[in-house]
């Protein structure tokens, strides 16, 4: 196993240390668990991640159409 060094905000490190103390595991074990979790592997589709946003914006159906006349070729 190879090691890496990461820098964490003080608050994040404090929370990790508290959880490690509560669960009896090391901070390194908690970080490994989070890095290897399925949610971080990209198994979830982009649609599943953004499906709650569908219909939340107002606008025309064809947003790529530029209807301004000043850009029309003559």
Secondary structure, DSSP 8 states (H G I E B T S, - for coil): ---------HHHHHHHHHHHHHHT--HHHHHHHHHTSGGGTT-S-HHHHHGGGTT-S-S-S-TT----GGG---
